[in-house]
Amino acid sequence: MLRLTEIKLPLDHAPPALRAAAAQRLAVAEEDIVDLRIFRRGHDARHAPEIRFIYTLDVQLRAGIAPMPAAHVGPTPPSDYRLPFVSRAEHHRRPVVIGAGPCGLFATLILAQMGLRPLLLERGKPVRPRTADTWGLWRRGVLQAQSNVQFGEGGAGTFSDGKLYSSVKDQAHRWRKVLTELVAAGAPEEILYVSKPHIGTFRLVTVVESLRATIEALGGTYRFQSQVTDLMLGQDRQVRGVVLADGEIIQADRLILAPGHSARDSFAMLASHHVRMHAKPFSIGARIEHPQSHIDRGRFGGPRPDILGAADYKLVAHDAAGRDVYSFCMCPGGTVVAATSEAGHLVTNGMSQYSRAERNANAALVVAITPERDYPADPLAGIDLQRRLERAAFRLGGGTYAAPAQRLEDFLAGRPSQRMGDVTPSYRPGVTPADLRHCLPDFAVAALRAAIPRFAAQLPGFDLADAVLTGVETRTSSPVRLDRDRHTLQSPNTPGLFPAGEGCGYAGGILSAAIDGIRAAEALAASLTPTTLSASAAPGQTQTHDPMKSGS
């Protein structure tokens, strides 16, 4: 097949226009095209309101037809993920995966598809009762410490926008494997080709359940409400197993650790065993809300074209009062949600449904911080900083899980808000007008104030007086990175431990976490002796697994 890039068409083009444009690019007749597939579709709004779709197409021509040489045309590169096939898992203890977020789910799926019958341990509940517990905090202010936005089946990604774009460079096409498996599990097929794919929270619930059914059908086992509280090591520091909160011991010589960035007790436990780790940079700030229609006008230069859906944005200001400030986890047509996992702490996050049809747009506005400059004490000092800010926000909101909020005009002027304006905050269980200077460091306040006018220059109207800032956003990424060998992906001083995903410092979102879970599963399989290889697949051979054909 041939890959055609930079095919530009009006937003209102008819479906046959794609074939006509491809034929024109290749200088062939339309009937010479026997197959045409959309590989990617984005849009260019730089010259709004004249917005155009930009396509990447894969085209198959009739036998014997040779296209004319043309710019932006080349052979279609391979994009299929090739699965290492391992079958005789009975020669080893079952591998254990800790954590059922995107990283843990895809690590478990790959291990199951390789025939290794993995055991997945998750401290929280299955996704549907977990959803009820999460709504209990949002509606009634009742927190379940082990079943919330952070903990439970699907991880923090379940209660988000379900965004599936990433800057990860992956030559093994693991990203395509993730998207293909998600479609097989019930995600919309468009995630395979739109430039900024998303699933939405409610759809993610059924997708996560479908992935579980696939894993169990392949011999994998889930155990919910099974918190790992200790690690068993031999005298040589080789992993021997884990201890659960109820005292049960599970023997294992290979563990994929995918706990998520909020498993603070787990990091403390690992530090007590001197598992090598270090503090890493992360970011802090607050959520900002505008009317979605206001963002649409700023991005599209007028009313939103329905075919494009709610507008998003990505903003960066370097060296704002000596700091880098940027928007993060932008949720078009969404809501700000309570995302704490600890009593007496307050954390915000953003969430959207697939329709992105809520009144407001929201995003985190965050300030980059570093261990050397801001929390130099020890590997867990970033967690201590997060907790201090979250406790301050909880107190400032009134101690009921209501969040402190401030009109943007008041924040920029350095005065506390007495009321909200025309923008109604979406956060539940509610907000308390406040002064965010009391729950953010002075340097973060100064950096945000310096950055917001610069953001308004990039996105007209961003400095809307009645826009709402809701605090605090502290869990943009893990403040800890567990060391691992770049070849084996094992801890350098704890053999058999495979740190992975966002919590361990190796990902930053659903897609990159899932990709890292696949890498960890591959590394674990590679650590097994050659005797475990199937007789039909000698060492070094691979077998393609097509989930669309197998039903997994």
Residue, then its C-alpha position, 0 to 999 in steps of 0.5 A: m500500500l501507499r501512504l499519502t500525507e497532507i491531504k487537505l479538504p474542507l470540513d464539509h467535504a463529501p466522503p467521495a472527495l477522499r478518493a478523488a483527492a488520493a487519485q489526483r495526488l497519485a495521478v491515477a483514475e479513481e477506479d484504480i484505487v481498490d482500497l482506501r483507509i484513513f490512517r490519521r485525521g486532524h485539522d488545521a485551525r491556524h487560519a480560522p475561520e477557514i479550517r480544513f481537515i488534514y488526512t493521512l491515507d493508506v491506498q492500495l492500487r489495482a495490480g499493474i497500476a504505477p502512480m506518478p512520483a509525487a510529494h508526500v507519497g511513500p510506502t505504507p510502513p508496518s504498524d502491526y504489533r508482533l507479540p512474543f509468544v510464550s506458552r509453557a508457563e507451568h514451569h514458573r510461578r505465575p507472574v504478578v502484576i500490582g495495579a489495575g490502571p492502564c499500565g497494569l491492565f495492558a501488562t496483564l493482557i500481554l502476559a495473558q496473551m503469551g500464555l503466562r496466566p498472570l495474577l493481577l492484584e488491585r487494592g480497589k474495587p471493580v470498576r462499577p462499585r468503584t464508580a459508586d464510591t467515587w460519586g459518593l465523594w462527589r455528591r455526599g463528601v464521603l471518601q473511600a480511601q481504597s476506592n476513589v478516583q485514584f484507586g480501583e479497576g481502570g486506575a485514575g484514567t477511568f475518571s478522566d477524559g480518556k485521552l489517548y494521545s502521547s508523544v512517546k516514540d514507539q518503533a514496535h507499534r505498541w501504541r497501535k496495539v493499545l488502540t486496537e485492543l481498546v476498539a476490540a473492547g468497545a471503544p469507538e473505532e475512530i480512536l484508530y485514526v483521529s489525531k486526538p482520540h478520546i473515549g470518555t469516562f462512561r465508555l471507559v467503564t465498559v471498556v475496562e470490564s471487557l478487557r477484564a473478561t478477555i484477560e480472564a478468558l486467557g487464563g489471567t486472574y483478578r483479585f480486587q481489594s487486595q492491597v500489597t503492603d509488603l515485599m518479600l525478598g531473599q538474601d540476594r534481594q531477589v523478589r520472593g513474593v508479596v504480603l497483602a493487607d490481611g496477612e496473606i502471602i503470595q509467592a512470586d519471583r517476578l512482579i510488575l509494579a504499576p501502582g499509579h502516582s498516588a500509591r504513597d504508602s507503597f513508595a514508603m514501603l519500597a523505600s523501607h526495603h531500600v529499593r532504588m528510587h529518586a525524586k523526580p520533577f512534577s508540577i503544581g497549580a490549579r484547575i481553570e474553567h471557562p465557558q466552552s463557547h468562549i474557548d470555541r470562539g478563541r480557537f475557531g474565530g467564531p461559532r464552533p463547527d459541529i463536526l469538530g466538537a468542543a475546542d481544546y488548547k495546549l498553552v506553554a509559557h517558558d520562564a514566567a517569573g523564573r518558572d515554566v507554566y503550562s496547561f495540562c489534561m485539558c478537558p473540553g466540555g467537561t467538569v472539575v472533579a474531586a480526586t483525593s485518595e487521603a482523608g483531610h486532603l483536597v485534590t482536583n482533576g478534570m473529566s469529560q464524557y465522550s460527547r464533551a457536551e458540558r457547559n465549561a471547559n477546564a484544564a490544569l494550569v501548573v508550574a513545573i518544579t524540580p527536586e533540586r530547587d523545591y524538595p531536595a531532602d530525600p526521594l519521598a520529599g515531593i510526596d511530603l510537598q504534595r500533602r502539605l498543599e493538599r491539606a492546606a486546600f482542604r482547610l481553605g475549602g472549609g474541611t468538607y471536601a469543598a474546594p477553594a475557588q477564585r475568580l481569575e480577575d481576583f487572582l490576578a489582582g491579589r485579592p480574595s474572591q467573595r463570590m463567583g461570577d458568570v462562570t459557574p464552577s462545576y466542581r462537586p461537592g462544591v466550592t468556597p470562594a477563597d484566596l488561592r495564595h493560602c494553598l499554593p507556594d508564593f513562587a507558583v502564584a507569581a508564575l501563574r500570574a505572569a503566565i496568564p497574560r501570555f496565554a491570553a495572547q496565544l488564546p484570545g479571551f483566556d484572561l476572562a475576568d469571571a473564569v474560575l480557578t479551583g485548587v489544588e492540582t498536585r498529581t500531574s505526575s509521580p514525584v518519584r521514579l523507581d530506578r530500572d535497568r534500561h535493557t531488562l527493565q528490572s530494578p537494579n538492586t531488586p531482581g524480579l521487580f519490574p517498575a512500570g507506568e506513571g506511578c513509577g515515573y515512566a509514563g504520563g497519561i493513559l496511552s504512554a502508561a499502557i505502552d510501558g505496561i506492554r514493555a514491562a510484560e515483554a521484559l518479564a517474558a524475556s527474563l524467563t528461561p528458553t525452556t518456556l518458549s513454545a515448540s512452535a516459536a523458537p527463540g527470536q521468533t514472533q507471532t502476530h496477534d490480531p485482536m480484531k480477528s481473535g475477539s480479544 
